Amino acid sequence: MRIAPARLAALRCLAALDAQSAPAAEGESEAADWDSLQERWLGDPLLADPRDRRLFSQLTAGVLRQRGRLDARLRRLTGRRQLDPPLREALRLALYQLETLDRLPAHAVIGESVEWVKRAAGPRLAGWANAQLRKWQREGVPGADPAPADYLAHAEAVLSLPRWLAERWRAEFGVERALRLMAALNRPPAHCFRWNALRPGQTDLLAALRAAGGAPEPIAGLPLAFRWRGAWPEDLAAALGRGDLSVQDASSQRIAALLDGGAPGDWADLCAAPGGKCCHLAERGGDARPLLAVDRDPRRLEKVVANARRLGLRGLQVECGDLRALAPRPVDGVLLDAPCSALGTLASNPDARWRLRPADIARLAMRQRELLAAAARWPRPGGRLLYAVCTFTPEETSAQRDWFLGAHAEFALEPFTAAELPDALRTPLGEYLSLPDLEPGTAMYAFRCRRRPRAGAEREAAAKEEA
């Protein structure tokens, strides 16, 4: 029996992920692996048809996002706590399709899943898999899902979050808020676009999208942004290819304005790849704005160059190197979008929840401090440093603010104002904190500091020494 291209690619991808599941490489965010994985698999000849690519992405992301829920339901269906890998991947994917994607015929889903098990594990297990899926057709899954009152069981078996994360968020936010956060991080994300400020035609594109039956959603406080749900129409894809648009989450779009405040100057993005924030910063200052993009990964830095070329940015320069070893350049402001646990991206990077380990947070926090110390050498007196991460663990957010200000008397916290951010996105100390239960999309944290004029910094350091 033939297996449809999208399902075959999804089964291979999920099997490879299951076999190679490991923490992100040193210095990388947890989001980086999902991006590279998608790029690699979407280039598979099996997925030459755009419809197959879309279905593949839906299947892989859906199974990864719901893996905990699927495993809990499979345990109840089969009566087994452990399944051999080929069987596990086939039944996860089959159950996801049968329970979530009504448009796919059940006989095709079951037949192709059984064929995969037969090829990978032999006819005996294939027969057993067929019996389990036919039982689902007749009877469904026995028993009931854990209710929210059974917090940890509900988090694992319904909201598909690892137990250690559920325990951590209960301690940090309380049960009700933690449940809302987990539910928000499980929703498939809408695509968010940023119009290129250097290009005309935004109004015409939005009118064309509406005329085609779409509903681009405006985003408060971001006049060049809109959200889009569903497949991309031809006008949208063409505008993206021309460089009229970029795909960038709303929370990330706020970062450039929080750093430069609309002021001219020279700037540096010190962990720049893949380039969304630094290209936005460049757009805001004109196509020739002097801006340096630094990253340690040459392959990912190529994406920055490609994005800049697509958007028509002439002033962007790139440098490959480890920030900790680079000689600083005096600039008006630096962005440090640091590698992090990426917990704020779980909706769009669904494998991260299964790769992250508790010890990774402490490891990443130590690296962030090394990068902050290196970044502090770049702003000239009066210049700004903005630290940002797409996560919300205290170790990677407020603790980094406290450490940095304690270790660097030459900097003072510069709170974000009501004119820059709505109250719901500002902490009492004036930091930026966007959480997905309040604003759809990626969670983001940032604080901003300004380097004191030289005399003021020296006085502050002397006072600390005397104390």
C-alpha positions as CSV (number, residue, x, y, z in Angstrom):
1,M,0.0,0.0,0.0
2,R,1.3,3.5,-0.9
3,I,1.7,6.0,1.9
4,A,0.7,9.6,1.0
5,P,3.8,11.9,0.7
6,A,2.9,14.2,3.6
7,R,2.1,11.3,6.0
8,L,5.3,9.4,5.0
9,A,7.5,12.5,5.5
10,A,5.7,13.3,8.8
11,L,6.3,9.7,10.0
12,R,10.0,9.9,9.1
13,C,10.4,13.3,10.6
14,L,8.7,12.3,13.9
15,A,10.7,9.1,14.1
16,A,14.0,11.0,13.6
17,L,13.0,13.6,16.2
18,D,12.1,10.9,18.7
19,A,15.4,9.1,18.1
20,Q,17.5,12.2,18.3
21,S,15.7,14.2,21.0
22,A,18.4,16.2,22.8
23,P,18.9,19.6,24.3
24,A,19.8,22.5,22.0
25,A,23.5,23.1,21.3
26,E,25.4,25.4,23.6
27,G,24.6,29.0,22.8
28,E,21.4,28.3,20.9
29,S,17.8,29.0,21.8
30,E,15.5,26.0,22.0
31,A,13.6,27.5,19.1
32,A,16.5,27.2,16.7
33,D,16.2,23.4,16.2
34,W,12.6,23.5,15.1
35,D,13.4,26.2,12.5
36,S,16.2,24.1,11.0
37,L,14.2,20.9,11.1
38,Q,11.4,22.5,9.2
39,E,13.7,23.9,6.6
40,R,15.4,20.5,6.1
41,W,12.3,18.4,5.8
42,L,10.3,20.9,3.7
43,G,13.1,20.5,1.1
44,D,12.4,16.8,0.8
45,P,11.5,15.7,-2.8
46,L,8.5,14.0,-1.3
47,L,7.0,17.4,-0.5
48,A,7.3,19.0,-3.9
49,D,3.6,19.8,-3.9
50,P,2.8,22.9,-1.8
51,R,-0.4,21.1,-0.5
52,D,1.8,18.2,0.8
53,R,4.2,20.7,2.5
54,R,1.2,22.4,4.3
55,L,-0.2,19.1,5.5
56,F,3.3,17.9,6.6
57,S,3.7,21.0,8.7
58,Q,0.3,20.6,10.2
59,L,0.8,17.0,11.0
60,T,4.3,17.3,12.6
61,A,3.5,20.4,14.6
62,G,0.2,19.0,15.7
63,V,1.6,15.7,16.9
64,L,4.5,17.4,18.7
65,R,2.2,20.0,20.3
66,Q,-0.2,17.3,21.5
67,R,2.3,14.5,22.2
68,G,1.5,14.2,25.9
69,R,-2.2,14.1,25.3
70,L,-1.9,11.6,22.5
71,D,0.3,9.3,24.6
72,A,-2.1,9.4,27.5
73,R,-5.0,8.5,25.3
74,L,-3.0,5.7,23.6
75,R,-2.2,4.2,27.1
76,R,-6.0,4.1,27.8
77,L,-6.8,2.7,24.3
78,T,-4.1,0.0,24.2
79,G,-3.6,-0.8,27.9
80,R,0.2,-0.4,27.4
81,R,2.5,2.1,29.0
82,Q,5.3,1.7,26.5
83,L,5.2,1.2,22.8
84,D,8.0,0.4,20.4
85,P,9.1,3.5,18.5
86,P,7.7,2.7,15.0
87,L,4.4,1.7,16.6
88,R,4.4,4.8,18.9
89,E,4.9,7.3,16.0
90,A,2.3,5.6,13.8
91,L,-0.3,5.5,16.5
92,R,0.4,9.1,17.6
93,L,0.0,10.4,14.1
94,A,-3.1,8.2,13.4
95,L,-4.8,9.3,16.5
96,Y,-4.0,13.0,15.9
97,Q,-5.5,12.8,12.4
98,L,-8.6,10.8,13.4
99,E,-9.5,13.0,16.3
100,T,-8.4,16.4,14.9
101,L,-8.6,16.5,11.1
102,D,-12.1,15.5,10.1
103,R,-11.4,16.0,6.4
104,L,-9.0,13.0,6.2
105,P,-10.8,9.7,5.5
106,A,-10.4,7.3,8.4
107,H,-9.8,4.3,6.2
108,A,-6.8,6.0,4.6
109,V,-5.3,7.2,7.9
110,I,-5.6,3.7,9.4
111,G,-4.4,1.8,6.3
112,E,-1.3,4.0,5.8
113,S,-0.5,3.9,9.5
114,V,-0.6,0.1,9.5
115,E,1.5,0.0,6.4
116,W,4.2,2.2,8.1
117,V,4.3,-0.2,11.1
118,K,4.5,-3.2,8.7
119,R,7.5,-1.7,6.9
120,A,9.3,-0.6,10.0
121,A,8.5,-3.4,12.5
122,G,6.9,-6.3,10.6
123,P,3.5,-7.8,10.1
124,R,2.9,-9.0,13.6
125,L,3.0,-5.5,15.1
126,A,1.2,-4.1,12.1
127,G,-1.7,-6.5,12.8
128,W,-1.8,-5.3,16.4
129,A,-1.8,-1.6,15.4
130,N,-4.7,-2.3,13.0
131,A,-6.7,-3.9,15.8
132,Q,-6.1,-0.9,18.1
133,L,-7.2,1.6,15.5
134,R,-10.3,-0.4,14.6
135,K,-11.1,-0.6,18.3
136,W,-10.9,3.2,18.4
137,Q,-13.3,3.4,15.4
138,R,-15.8,1.1,17.3
139,E,-15.5,2.3,20.8
140,G,-13.3,5.5,21.0
141,V,-10.9,5.9,23.9
142,P,-12.1,4.4,27.2
143,G,-12.2,6.5,30.3
144,A,-12.2,10.3,30.7
145,D,-9.5,12.9,30.4
146,P,-8.3,14.3,33.8
147,A,-10.2,17.4,34.9
148,P,-8.4,20.8,35.6
149,A,-8.9,20.2,39.3
150,D,-6.4,17.4,39.0
151,Y,-3.8,19.9,38.0
152,L,-0.7,17.9,37.1
153,A,-2.5,15.1,35.4
154,H,-4.5,17.6,33.4
155,A,-1.4,19.5,32.4
156,E,0.3,16.3,31.2
157,A,-2.6,14.4,29.6
158,V,-4.8,17.2,28.3
159,L,-2.5,20.3,27.9
160,S,0.5,18.2,26.9
161,L,3.1,19.9,29.0
162,P,5.9,18.0,30.9
163,R,5.3,17.7,34.6
164,W,8.3,19.7,35.6
165,L,7.1,22.7,33.6
166,A,3.6,22.4,35.1
167,E,5.0,22.3,38.6
168,R,7.2,25.3,37.9
169,W,4.4,27.4,36.5
170,R,2.1,26.5,39.3
171,A,4.7,27.8,41.8
172,E,5.3,31.0,39.8
173,F,1.7,31.9,38.7
174,G,-0.8,29.9,40.7
175,V,-3.0,27.2,39.3
176,E,-5.5,29.3,37.4
177,R,-3.0,31.5,35.6
178,A,-0.7,28.5,34.9
179,L,-3.7,26.7,33.2
180,R,-4.4,29.7,31.1
181,L,-0.8,30.0,30.0
182,M,-0.5,26.4,29.1
183,A,-3.8,26.6,27.1
184,A,-2.5,29.7,25.2
185,L,0.8,28.0,24.4
186,N,-1.0,25.1,22.9
187,R,-3.0,27.1,20.4
188,P,-1.7,26.9,16.8
189,P,-0.4,30.4,16.2
190,A,-1.7,32.9,13.7
191,H,0.9,34.3,11.3
192,C,1.9,37.8,12.1
193,F,3.3,40.1,9.3
194,R,5.3,43.3,9.4
195,W,5.0,45.7,6.4
196,N,8.3,47.0,5.2
197,A,8.4,50.7,6.2
198,L,10.5,51.4,3.1
199,R,7.9,50.2,0.7
200,P,4.6,51.8,-0.4
201,G,1.4,49.8,-1.1
202,Q,0.4,48.5,2.3
203,T,-3.2,49.8,1.9
204,D,-3.5,48.1,-1.6
205,L,-2.3,44.8,-0.3
206,L,-4.8,44.8,2.7
207,A,-7.6,45.7,0.3
208,A,-6.6,42.9,-2.1
209,L,-6.6,40.4,0.8
210,R,-10.0,41.5,2.0
211,A,-11.4,41.3,-1.6
212,A,-10.1,37.7,-1.8
213,G,-12.2,36.9,1.3
214,G,-9.5,37.2,3.9
215,A,-9.6,39.1,7.2
216,P,-6.2,40.6,8.1
217,E,-6.4,41.5,11.8
218,P,-4.8,44.9,12.8
219,I,-2.7,44.9,16.0
220,A,-3.0,47.7,18.5
221,G,0.1,49.8,18.8
222,L,1.7,48.3,15.6
223,P,0.4,50.2,12.6
224,L,2.6,48.2,10.1
225,A,1.5,44.8,11.5
226,F,-1.4,42.4,10.9
227,R,-2.3,38.8,11.8
228,W,-3.4,36.3,9.3
229,R,-5.1,33.0,9.9
230,G,-5.2,30.1,7.5
231,A,-3.5,29.4,4.2
232,W,-1.6,32.2,2.5
233,P,-3.3,33.6,-0.7
234,E,-1.2,34.4,-3.7
235,D,-1.1,38.1,-3.0
236,L,0.4,37.5,0.4
237,A,3.0,35.1,-0.7
238,A,4.0,37.4,-3.6
239,A,4.4,40.4,-1.2
240,L,6.6,38.3,1.1
241,G,8.8,37.3,-1.8
242,R,9.2,40.9,-3.1
243,G,10.3,42.1,0.4
244,D,7.1,44.1,1.1
245,L,6.5,41.9,4.1
246,S,8.3,40.0,6.8
247,V,6.9,37.3,9.1
248,Q,7.5,38.5,12.6
249,D,5.5,38.0,15.8
250,A,3.9,41.1,17.4
251,S,5.9,40.9,20.6
252,S,9.1,40.8,18.6
253,Q,8.0,43.8,16.5
254,R,7.9,46.0,19.5
255,I,11.6,45.5,20.3
256,A,13.1,47.8,17.6
257,A,11.0,50.8,18.7
258,L,11.9,50.2,22.4
259,L,15.6,50.3,21.5
260,D,15.8,53.3,19.1
261,G,12.8,55.3,20.1
262,G,12.8,56.7,16.5
263,A,16.1,58.4,17.1
264,P,18.9,58.4,14.5
265,G,22.2,56.8,15.3
266,D,24.4,53.7,14.7
267,W,23.2,50.4,16.3
268,A,24.3,46.8,16.7
269,D,22.4,43.6,17.1
270,L,24.8,41.3,18.9
271,C,22.8,38.0,18.5
272,A,21.3,38.8,15.2
273,A,20.3,35.6,13.4
274,P,17.9,35.0,11.7
275,G,17.5,38.7,11.4
276,G,13.9,39.7,12.1
277,K,14.6,42.3,14.8
278,C,17.8,43.7,13.2
279,C,16.1,44.1,9.8
280,H,13.2,45.8,11.5
281,L,15.6,48.2,13.2
282,A,17.3,48.9,9.9
283,E,13.9,49.6,8.2
284,R,13.0,52.1,10.8
285,G,16.1,54.2,10.1
286,G,16.0,54.1,6.3
287,D,17.6,51.7,3.9
288,A,21.1,53.1,4.5
289,R,21.0,53.2,8.3
290,P,24.3,52.0,9.8
291,L,23.7,48.8,11.6
292,L,26.0,45.9,12.5
293,A,24.5,42.4,12.8
294,V,26.7,40.0,14.8
295,D,26.2,36.2,15.2
296,R,28.4,33.3,16.0
297,D,26.7,30.9,13.5
298,P,27.8,31.5,9.9
299,R,24.9,29.4,8.5
300,R,22.3,31.4,10.4
301,L,24.1,34.7,9.6
302,E,23.4,33.9,5.9
303,K,19.7,34.3,6.7
304,V,20.3,37.8,7.9
305,V,22.1,38.7,4.7
306,A,19.3,37.1,2.6
307,N,16.6,38.9,4.6
308,A,18.4,42.3,4.2
309,R,18.8,41.8,0.5
310,R,15.1,40.8,0.1
311,L,14.0,43.9,2.1
312,G,16.3,46.3,0.2
313,L,18.5,47.3,3.2
314,R,21.8,48.8,2.1
315,G,23.3,49.9,5.4
316,L,23.3,46.5,7.2
317,Q,26.7,45.0,7.8
318,V,27.3,41.5,9.2
319,E,30.1,40.0,11.3
320,C,30.5,36.4,12.3
321,G,32.1,35.8,15.7
322,D,31.5,35.0,19.3
323,L,30.4,38.2,21.0
324,R,32.5,37.3,24.1
325,A,35.7,37.4,22.0
326,L,34.9,40.4,19.7
327,A,36.5,43.8,20.2
328,P,33.6,46.3,21.1
329,R,32.7,49.2,18.8
330,P,31.3,52.4,20.2
331,V,27.6,52.6,19.1
332,D,24.5,54.5,20.2
333,G,22.7,51.3,21.2
334,V,22.9,47.6,21.2
335,L,20.2,44.9,21.1
336,L,21.1,41.6,22.9
337,D,18.4,39.2,21.9
338,A,20.0,36.4,23.9
339,P,19.8,32.6,23.5
340,C,17.2,31.4,25.9
341,S,14.9,28.5,26.9
342,A,12.3,29.8,24.4
343,L,9.4,28.8,26.5
344,G,7.5,31.7,25.1
345,T,7.6,30.1,21.6
346,L,6.0,26.7,22.5
347,A,3.0,27.4,20.2
348,S,5.2,27.9,17.1
349,N,8.1,25.6,18.2
350,P,6.3,22.7,19.6
351,D,9.2,20.3,20.0
352,A,11.0,22.6,22.5
353,R,8.8,21.5,25.4
354,W,10.2,17.9,25.0
355,R,13.8,18.9,24.5
356,L,14.2,21.4,27.3
357,R,15.5,20.0,30.7
358,P,15.4,21.9,34.1
359,A,19.2,22.1,34.1
360,D,19.1,23.9,30.7
361,I,17.6,27.0,32.2
362,A,20.5,27.5,34.6
363,R,23.0,26.8,31.8
364,L,21.3,29.3,29.5
365,A,21.2,31.9,32.3
366,M,24.9,31.7,32.8
367,R,25.6,32.2,29.1
368,Q,23.2,35.2,29.1
369,R,25.3,36.8,31.8
370,E,28.5,36.3,29.8
371,L,26.8,37.9,26.8
372,L,25.4,40.8,28.8
373,A,28.9,41.5,30.2
374,A,30.3,41.5,26.7
375,A,27.5,43.6,25.3
376,A,28.0,46.2,28.1
377,R,31.3,47.2,26.5
378,W,29.6,48.5,23.3
379,P,27.3,51.4,24.0
380,R,29.1,54.8,24.2
381,P,28.3,57.1,27.2
382,G,24.6,58.0,26.9
383,G,24.0,54.9,24.7
384,R,21.4,52.2,25.3
385,L,21.5,48.5,25.9
386,L,18.3,46.4,25.4
387,Y,18.2,42.8,26.6
388,A,15.5,40.6,25.3
389,V,14.5,36.9,25.5
390,C,11.5,35.0,24.3
391,T,10.8,33.3,27.6
392,F,9.5,34.2,31.1
393,T,11.5,32.2,33.6
394,P,12.7,34.5,36.5
395,E,16.3,33.2,36.0
396,E,16.4,34.6,32.5
397,T,14.4,37.8,33.0
398,S,14.2,39.7,36.3
399,A,17.2,38.0,37.8
400,Q,19.3,39.0,34.8
401,R,18.2,42.6,35.3
402,D,19.2,42.6,39.0
403,W,22.5,40.9,38.2
404,F,23.4,43.3,35.4
405,L,22.6,46.5,37.3
406,G,24.5,45.2,40.3
407,A,27.5,44.3,38.3
408,H,27.5,47.3,36.0
409,A,27.3,50.6,37.9
410,E,27.9,52.5,34.6
411,F,24.4,51.6,33.5
412,A,21.0,52.8,34.9
413,L,17.7,51.1,34.2
414,E,15.6,53.1,31.7
415,P,12.0,52.1,32.2
416,F,9.6,51.8,29.3
417,T,6.9,54.5,29.4
418,A,3.2,54.4,29.0
419,A,3.7,56.1,25.6
420,E,5.9,53.1,24.5
421,L,3.9,50.2,26.0
422,P,0.4,49.7,27.3
423,D,0.1,49.1,31.1
424,A,-0.7,45.4,30.5
425,L,2.7,44.8,28.9
426,R,4.8,46.8,31.5
427,T,6.0,45.5,34.8
428,P,6.0,47.7,37.9
429,L,9.7,48.4,37.3
430,G,9.0,49.4,33.6
431,E,10.2,46.2,31.9
432,Y,8.4,44.7,28.9
433,L,6.6,41.4,29.6
434,S,4.2,40.0,27.1
435,L,2.6,36.7,28.0
436,P,0.4,34.7,25.6
437,D,-2.7,34.5,27.8
438,L,-2.8,38.4,27.6
439,E,-1.5,38.9,24.0
440,P,-1.7,36.1,21.3
441,G,1.7,35.0,20.1
442,T,5.2,34.6,21.5
443,A,6.0,35.6,25.1
444,M,8.7,38.3,25.3
445,Y,10.7,40.0,28.1
446,A,13.0,43.0,27.8
447,F,14.7,45.6,29.9
448,R,16.5,48.7,28.8
449,C,19.5,50.4,30.3
450,R,21.3,53.6,29.4
451,R,25.0,54.0,29.9
452,R,25.7,56.9,32.3
453,P,27.8,59.9,31.2
454,R,31.3,59.1,32.2
455,A,31.5,61.3,35.2
456,G,28.3,60.0,36.6
457,A,29.4,56.4,36.1
458,E,32.7,57.0,37.9
459,R,30.9,58.6,40.9
460,E,28.5,55.7,41.1
461,A,31.3,53.1,41.1
462,A,33.2,55.1,43.8
463,A,30.1,55.2,46.0
464,K,29.7,51.4,45.6
465,E,33.4,50.8,46.6
466,E,33.0,53.0,49.7
467,A,29.8,51.2,50.8
